[in-house]
Amino acid sequence: MKVDLEVKIGQTSLKSPILTAAGTSGHGAELGAFGDLGKLGAITVKSLAVFPWSGNRPVRVAPIGRDMINSVGLQGPSIKTWSEKYLPGIEKCGAKAVVSIWGRNISEFREAAMEVSNIAEDSESIIAIEVNASCPNLENRKRIFSHDKEVTKELVSEVKSRSGYLPVWIKLSPNTPDIVDIGGAAVERGAEVLVLTNTLVGFAIDTDSGKPVLGNKYGGVSGHALHSVAVRAVNECRLEFPKVGIVGVGGVFDAKDAIEFMMAGANAVGIGTALFKNPRAPWKILNGMVSYCEDKQIQHIKDLNLIDEK
Ligand SMILES: Cc1cc2nc3c(=O)[nH]c(=O)nc-3n(C[C@H](O)[C@H](O)[C@H](O)COP(=O)(O)O)c2cc1C
């Protein structure tokens, strides 16, 4: 039996349900050294702004048990530089790209959306804009954009107004009890896909020195610790919004983790921390999902999603 790997998320068809998560596989086609990026649903580019950004002071990434804590601080080139230096490599290997954007205020997000949509007019690789709404809003006491319903509404409306034909995806923070309401606010204003979730805020201390392990003190916890939290977020949002596209992200290390996300209601799954252990993880996970479908006589991988989307 040949398993059909195609999935639909919002209005977009993906070759397979496996994506890379923003910020975990570089800015372009770096991962192409380990497998065929054209076989993945898409790569999600590390969050970009209209300006270059140097990020936080080191140490930026540290292991915590089996997991990771990071405060990279969105370091990266400007969108324009990215399009000149990295996009050609993505196009060359036939990969699709979801471009994650960030800003310090809503108008910087709007500018970023406009730049990405202009670039996308000449690139078949770019399939969506992902709004990284889990960063601090400098105009609102540094509150995280997606911790506030009204701010999320305005953010999505403004990005949508400049995103041209590109669908708008939004990546939400799990550090709020209101993720379903916030997701609803984003959907109401036209977000086609909810990406669930970004990292959990944590703190790790080096007990020899008594100092924080990260230069920035607090950071984002990713990996196994996040998995059930993200599966719950996916399930709650799926039950509330039967038709919206959902990407599950958080602690996917093997095919079982990815299948669990789909059973909870995700249409696609993002791989992040697992890439630091094994850069071939996306292909290994996809192959594992195919074997599972073969064993269970499931012909279309999208049918792993147990929740009826009608
Ligand atoms: C080193 C590192 C950098 C990240 N950078 C970004 C980023 O630029 N934008 C973003 O939306 N998420 C970023 N994330 C969050 C991941 O995309 C993902 O949501 C999170 O790590 C949970 O998935 P995982 O447990 O599979 O890693 C980053 C995560 C890590 C570990």
The ligand as an SDF file (V2000), in Angstrom:
LIG
                    3D

 31 33  0  0  0  0  0  0  0  0999 V2000
   17.2450   27.5230   19.6520 C   0  0  0  0  0  0  0  0  0  0  0  0
   15.8050   27.8310   19.3770 C   0  0  0  0  0  0  0  0  0  0  0  0
   15.4710   28.9570   18.6180 C   0  0  0  0  0  0  0  0  0  0  0  0
   14.1250   29.2410   18.3550 C   0  0  0  0  0  0  0  0  0  0  0  0
   13.8230   30.3370   17.5900 N   0  0  0  0  0  0  0  0  0  0  0  0
   12.5190   30.5940   17.2730 C   0  0  0  0  0  0  0  0  0  0  0  0
   12.1820   31.6650   16.4070 C   0  0  0  0  0  0  0  0  0  0  0  0
   13.0360   32.3760   15.8620 O   0  0  0  0  0  0  0  0  0  0  0  0
   10.8660   31.8990   16.1780 N   0  0  0  0  0  0  0  0  0  0  0  0
    9.8560   31.1140   16.7190 C   0  0  0  0  0  0  0  0  0  0  0  0
    8.6740   31.3630   16.4550 O   0  0  0  0  0  0  0  0  0  0  0  0
   10.1650   30.0720   17.5120 N   0  0  0  0  0  0  0  0  0  0  0  0
   11.4620   29.7910   17.8030 C   0  0  0  0  0  0  0  0  0  0  0  0
   11.7670   28.7170   18.5900 N   0  0  0  0  0  0  0  0  0  0  0  0
   10.6810   27.8540   19.1030 C   0  0  0  0  0  0  0  0  0  0  0  0
   10.4830   26.6130   18.2290 C   0  0  0  0  0  0  0  0  0  0  0  0
   10.1100   26.9520   16.9250 O   0  0  0  0  0  0  0  0  0  0  0  0
    9.4380   25.6610   18.8330 C   0  0  0  0  0  0  0  0  0  0  0  0
    8.1950   26.3340   18.9000 O   0  0  0  0  0  0  0  0  0  0  0  0
    9.8010   25.1970   20.2360 C   0  0  0  0  0  0  0  0  0  0  0  0
   11.1830   24.9450   20.3420 O   0  0  0  0  0  0  0  0  0  0  0  0
    9.0130   23.9450   20.6300 C   0  0  0  0  0  0  0  0  0  0  0  0
    9.2800   22.8630   19.7660 O   0  0  0  0  0  0  0  0  0  0  0  0
   10.3690   21.7250   20.1150 P   0  0  0  0  0  0  0  0  0  0  0  0
   10.0570   21.2300   21.4910 O   0  0  0  0  0  0  0  0  0  0  0  0
   10.2020   20.7010   19.0430 O   0  0  0  0  0  0  0  0  0  0  0  0
   11.6980   22.3930   20.0750 O   0  0  0  0  0  0  0  0  0  0  0  0
   13.1080   28.3990   18.8610 C   0  0  0  0  0  0  0  0  0  0  0  0
   13.4560   27.2730   19.6170 C   0  0  0  0  0  0  0  0  0  0  0  0
   14.7700   26.9740   19.8770 C   0  0  0  0  0  0  0  0  0  0  0  0
   15.1070   25.7340   20.6750 C   0  0  0  0  0  0  0  0  0  0  0  0
  1  2  1  0
  2  3  1  0
  2 30  2  0
  3  4  2  0
  4  5  1  0
  4 28  1  0
  5  6  2  0
  6  7  1  0
  6 13  1  0
  7  8  2  0
  7  9  1  0
  9 10  1  0
 10 11  2  0
 10 12  1  0
 12 13  2  0
 13 14  1  0
 14 15  1  0
 14 28  1  0
 15 16  1  0
 16 17  1  0
 16 18  1  0
 18 19  1  0
 18 20  1  0
 20 21  1  0
 20 22  1  0
 22 23  1  0
 23 24  1  0
 24 25  2  0
 24 26  1  0
 24 27  1  0
 28 29  2  0
 29 30  1  0
 30 31  1  0
M  END
$$$$
